[in-house]
């Protein structure tokens, strides 16, 4: 029942991870991106899913910026914590304080690590289409960078 907050910018590489759940507020941007990135990098090696504190709606900007890097997010259906058996995962990585609070409640009595990686919340983002796409790309790239540190390619298949 380890609990770790990675909000100081230091990410420790994962050890023996075979299943990971990504969580944020509505499961349409950050957690959905992270799920798709792991499934693409480690197909069939790490069971991965994502959810939100509440399920939201698909996000066209998230779909567009993931398509730019060759990942199709269009089939993603947002889910909530209540839609999943959250006791199954080795690690729950939350991108929002609300999701981390829920993850800590879930992992309090089970052997599952809860990590908190604060990543910008794009809800209510204003601006031109290009400005919004730029913000979504920054979030995508932040998640890509964190995942590369947490789960280096040489760690694949060790779990």
N, C-alpha and C positions, 0 to 999 in steps of 0.2 A: 504494500500500500504506500508506495512512494509518491510524494507530491513535490513537484518542482515548478518554480516560477522562472521562466527564462526571459523575464522582462529586463534584465540587466544587459542584454545583448549577447550573452554567452550561451552558446548552444553546444551541449555535449552530444557526441555521436551516439546513436542508438545502439543497443546491444540486444540481440535475440528478440527482435520484433517480428511477429508473424501476422499481427492484425492491428490496425490503427483506425481510429475514428476521429474525423475532423469535425469541429463544431463551431458555429458562429450564431448570429442572431436569427437569420431566416433561411440559411442553406441555399443561397442563390449565387453568391459571389465567392467569398474567401474559402469557405469549407468545400464548396463544389469544385473550385479550381484545384485545391490541394488534393482532393480525392482523385481527380482526373490525372493530375501530374504523377502521383504514385502509381496508379494503374498503368500509365503509359511507360514509366521508367522501369517498373518491376512487374510486368504482366505475369499473373499466375503465381507470383512469389510471395506477395504480401496481401492479405485480405484487407481491403480498404472500403470504407463507407464514409458518409458525411451526414450531418443533420444540423438543425437549427433549434434554438430555444422554441421557436414556432416555425412551421414550414411557410415559406413565402411563395413567390412566383418566379419563374425563370427570368433571367436578366439578359437582355439582348446585348448589352455592352460586354458582359462577362463572356458570353458566347463568342462575340466578335474578336476579343483580344486573345482568347484561347485558340480560335481558328487561325490567328496569325502565326502561332507556333505549331500548327498542325494537329491540334487536339479538338475533337468535336464534342462540345458540351451541350449540344442542342437536345439530346435525349435525357438529360438530367432532370429528374423529378424531385423538387425540394421535399424534404422530410423533416419531422420534428423528433426530438429525443424519444417521445412516446411511441414512435413508429418502429423503434429498434430495440433489440435485446442488448443493451449497453454493457452488460456484465461479461460479454464475450471477448472484449478487446484487451490487448496488452497495454495500449496507450490511448488516451484521449487528448488530442491537441486542440485547444480552444483559441479562437482569434478575437474573442470579445470578453469583457468582464462578466457579462450575463451568462454566456456559455460556460465560462470557467467555473462560475459559482455552481451551475447545474452539474458539471463534470465532477467537481469536488464532492457534491452530495452523493452522486452515484458511486464514486470510487472510495468513499469513506470506509466501507466495510468489505471491499474486494481487493484482490491483487491486481491492480490496474494503475498505471502511472497517469497522473493528470498534469499536463504541461500547458502553460499559458504563453502564447506568442502574440502580443498585441500587434495587430495589423490594422491599418486605416480602415475605418468603416465608411463606405461610400454612399450610405443612405442619405438622401436629400441633397446629393451633389448637384450643383448648378453649373452652368457655363455652356459654351458651344459644344457641339458634338466632338470636335477634336480635343478640346480641353478635358472633357469627360473621358474620352478614350485614353488620353495621356495619364489620367489619374488611375484608371483601371489597369493600364500597363504597369504602372509603378507598383500597384498592389500585387499583380501577377508576378512581377520580377522579385518583389520582396519575398513572396512565398517560395518561389523557385530557389532563391538564395538560401533561405532558412532550411528548406528540405535538403539541399545539397550538403549543407553542413551537418544536419542531423542524420541523414541517411546517405553517406557517400556510396558511390557505385560499388566499391569493393566490399561493402557490408551486405549487399544483396545476397539473399539465399542463405545467410548465416542463421536466420531465425527459424 
